[in-house]
Amino acid sequence: LEQARLLTKFQIGLIQEGIESDLIIGHYRLLERIGVGGMGTVYRAEHLHLRRQVAIKVMSRTADTNQRLVHRFYGEARAVARMQHPNIVTCLDAGLHVRPGAPSRDYYVMELIPGSDLLEHVRQHGPIAPKRVCELFRQIADGLAEAHRCGLVHRDIKPSNIHITPDWQAKLLD
Protein backbone atom coordinates (compact mmCIF):
# COMPACT_ATOMS: atom_id res chain seq x y z
CA LEU A 1 0.00 0.00 0.00
CA GLU A 2 2.87 2.35 0.68
CA GLN A 3 4.55 1.60 -2.66
CA ALA A 4 1.23 2.21 -4.43
CA ARG A 5 1.01 5.54 -2.52
CA LEU A 6 -2.30 4.57 -0.98
CA LEU A 7 -0.99 4.91 2.59
CA THR A 8 1.94 6.74 4.20
CA LYS A 9 4.39 5.13 6.65
CA PHE A 10 2.75 7.18 9.39
CA GLN A 11 -0.71 5.84 8.51
CA ILE A 12 0.56 2.25 8.33
CA GLY A 13 2.13 2.68 11.78
CA LEU A 14 -1.17 3.81 13.31
CA ILE A 15 -3.01 0.91 11.69
CA GLN A 16 -0.43 -1.56 12.99
CA GLU A 17 -0.84 -0.08 16.49
CA GLY A 18 -4.61 -0.59 16.22
CA ILE A 19 -5.38 3.13 16.47
CA GLU A 20 -6.50 3.78 12.92
CA SER A 21 -9.37 5.87 14.32
CA ASP A 22 -6.70 8.56 14.98
CA LEU A 23 -6.18 8.97 11.22
CA ILE A 24 -9.20 11.27 10.85
CA ILE A 25 -9.61 14.57 12.73
CA GLY A 26 -12.67 16.57 11.72
CA HIS A 27 -12.72 16.70 7.91
CA TYR A 28 -9.01 15.94 7.66
CA ARG A 29 -7.01 12.76 7.03
CA LEU A 30 -3.64 12.78 8.80
CA LEU A 31 -0.73 11.92 6.49
CA GLU A 32 2.40 12.39 8.62
CA ARG A 33 3.66 14.05 11.77
CA ILE A 34 5.69 17.18 11.01
CA GLY A 35 6.29 18.67 14.45
CA VAL A 36 5.64 18.57 18.17
CA GLY A 37 5.20 21.63 20.37
CA GLY A 38 4.21 22.53 23.88
CA MET A 39 0.45 22.29 23.33
CA GLY A 40 0.18 19.69 20.63
CA THR A 41 1.37 17.92 17.53
CA VAL A 42 1.36 19.28 13.99
CA TYR A 43 0.56 16.95 11.09
CA ARG A 44 0.50 17.20 7.33
CA ALA A 45 -3.07 16.34 6.43
CA GLU A 46 -5.54 16.62 3.60
CA HIS A 47 -9.16 17.66 3.53
CA LEU A 48 -11.30 14.57 2.93
CA HIS A 49 -13.41 16.14 0.18
CA LEU A 50 -11.25 18.90 -1.30
CA ARG A 51 -7.98 16.91 -1.17
CA ARG A 52 -6.19 20.14 -0.25
CA GLN A 53 -3.11 19.54 1.89
CA VAL A 54 -2.87 21.51 5.12
CA ALA A 55 -1.05 21.54 8.43
CA ILE A 56 -3.24 20.61 11.38
CA LYS A 57 -2.28 21.25 14.98
CA VAL A 58 -3.96 18.76 17.33
CA MET A 59 -3.96 19.54 21.02
CA SER A 60 -2.19 16.92 23.12
CA ARG A 61 -4.44 14.55 25.04
CA THR A 62 -2.78 15.48 28.32
CA ALA A 63 -3.49 19.18 27.78
CA ASP A 64 -7.17 18.84 26.89
CA THR A 65 -8.18 18.35 30.52
CA ASN A 66 -6.70 21.74 31.46
CA GLN A 67 -9.27 24.39 30.50
CA ARG A 68 -6.67 27.16 30.69
CA LEU A 69 -4.61 25.41 27.99
CA VAL A 70 -7.72 24.77 25.87
CA HIS A 71 -8.58 28.47 26.11
CA ARG A 72 -5.00 29.40 25.14
CA PHE A 73 -5.04 26.90 22.23
CA TYR A 74 -8.18 28.44 20.70
CA GLY A 75 -6.95 31.93 21.53
CA GLU A 76 -3.87 31.24 19.40
CA ALA A 77 -6.06 29.95 16.55
CA ARG A 78 -8.38 32.99 16.71
CA ALA A 79 -5.45 35.40 16.82
CA VAL A 80 -3.85 33.86 13.74
CA ALA A 81 -7.21 33.71 11.94
CA ARG A 82 -7.66 37.49 12.40
CA MET A 83 -4.49 38.31 10.51
CA GLN A 84 -3.98 38.21 6.77
CA HIS A 85 -0.32 38.84 6.04
CA PRO A 86 2.14 37.17 3.64
CA ASN A 87 4.65 36.60 6.45
CA ILE A 88 2.24 35.04 8.96
CA VAL A 89 0.89 31.52 8.61
CA THR A 90 -2.84 31.52 7.79
CA CYS A 91 -5.37 29.74 10.03
CA LEU A 92 -8.09 28.12 7.91
CA ASP A 93 -10.28 26.16 10.32
CA ALA A 94 -10.63 24.98 13.92
CA GLY A 95 -12.83 22.58 15.78
CA LEU A 96 -13.45 19.81 18.23
CA HIS A 97 -13.36 16.28 16.84
CA VAL A 98 -15.70 13.99 18.76
CA ARG A 99 -15.71 10.20 18.37
CA PRO A 100 -18.01 7.88 20.32
CA GLY A 101 -16.02 6.01 22.98
CA ALA A 102 -12.88 8.11 22.55
CA PRO A 103 -11.63 11.40 23.98
CA SER A 104 -12.48 14.49 21.94
CA ARG A 105 -9.61 16.27 20.16
CA ASP A 106 -9.25 20.04 19.74
CA TYR A 107 -7.51 21.13 16.55
CA TYR A 108 -6.85 24.01 14.23
CA VAL A 109 -5.89 23.97 10.59
CA MET A 110 -3.26 26.13 8.89
CA GLU A 111 -1.86 26.53 5.42
CA LEU A 112 0.82 23.95 4.66
CA ILE A 113 4.04 25.82 3.95
CA PRO A 114 6.72 24.17 1.82
CA GLY A 115 10.30 24.39 3.04
CA SER A 116 11.66 24.14 6.57
CA ASP A 117 12.05 26.19 9.68
CA LEU A 118 15.07 28.45 10.04
CA LEU A 119 16.72 26.21 12.65
CA GLU A 120 16.48 23.13 10.45
CA HIS A 121 17.62 25.06 7.38
CA VAL A 122 20.80 26.24 9.10
CA ARG A 123 21.46 22.73 10.46
CA GLN A 124 21.18 21.24 6.97
CA HIS A 125 22.83 23.98 4.87
CA GLY A 126 25.01 25.99 7.23
CA PRO A 127 25.05 29.77 7.72
CA ILE A 128 22.89 31.95 5.49
CA ALA A 129 24.44 34.86 3.59
CA PRO A 130 24.06 38.16 5.51
CA LYS A 131 22.10 39.84 2.70
CA ARG A 132 19.57 36.99 2.69
CA VAL A 133 19.34 37.01 6.51
CA CYS A 134 18.56 40.74 6.43
CA GLU A 135 15.75 40.15 3.93
CA LEU A 136 14.30 37.27 6.00
CA PHE A 137 14.32 39.36 9.16
CA ARG A 138 12.76 42.32 7.37
CA GLN A 139 9.91 39.97 6.43
CA ILE A 140 9.59 38.73 10.02
CA ALA A 141 9.59 42.34 11.27
CA ASP A 142 6.75 43.08 8.80
CA GLY A 143 4.81 40.11 10.17
CA LEU A 144 5.42 41.20 13.77
CA ALA A 145 4.31 44.74 12.91
CA GLU A 146 1.03 43.31 11.58
CA ALA A 147 0.58 41.29 14.77
CA HIS A 148 1.17 44.44 16.84
CA ARG A 149 -1.40 46.34 14.74
CA CYS A 150 -3.87 43.62 15.76
CA GLY A 151 -2.94 44.08 19.43
CA LEU A 152 -0.90 40.86 19.64
CA VAL A 153 2.56 40.18 21.00
CA HIS A 154 4.45 37.10 19.78
CA ARG A 155 6.09 35.74 22.91
CA ASP A 156 8.09 32.94 21.34
CA ILE A 157 10.29 34.29 18.53
CA LYS A 158 12.92 31.65 17.78
CA PRO A 159 14.40 30.00 14.67
CA SER A 160 12.05 27.01 14.85
CA ASN A 161 9.04 29.39 14.67
CA ILE A 162 10.28 31.02 11.45
CA HIS A 163 9.52 28.97 8.36
CA ILE A 164 11.46 29.55 5.15
CA THR A 165 9.87 28.63 1.81
CA PRO A 166 11.97 27.42 -1.16
CA ASP A 167 11.66 30.92 -2.71
CA TRP A 168 12.92 32.54 0.53
CA GLN A 169 9.65 33.85 1.91
CA ALA A 170 9.65 33.94 5.72
CA LYS A 171 6.49 32.84 7.56
CA LEU A 172 5.99 33.41 11.26
CA LEU A 173 4.46 30.50 13.20
CA ASP A 174 2.98 30.07 16.69
Buried (B, 14 or more C-beta within 10 A) or exposed (E): EEEEEEBBEBBBEBBEEEEEEBBBBBBBBBBEEBBEBEBBBBBBBBBEEEEEBBBBBBBBEEBBEEEEBBEBBBEBBEBBBEBEBEBBBBBBBBBBBEEEEEEEBBBBBBEBBEBBBBEBBBEEEEEBEEEEEEBBBEBBEBBBEBBEEEEBEBEEEEEBBBBBEEEEBBBBBB
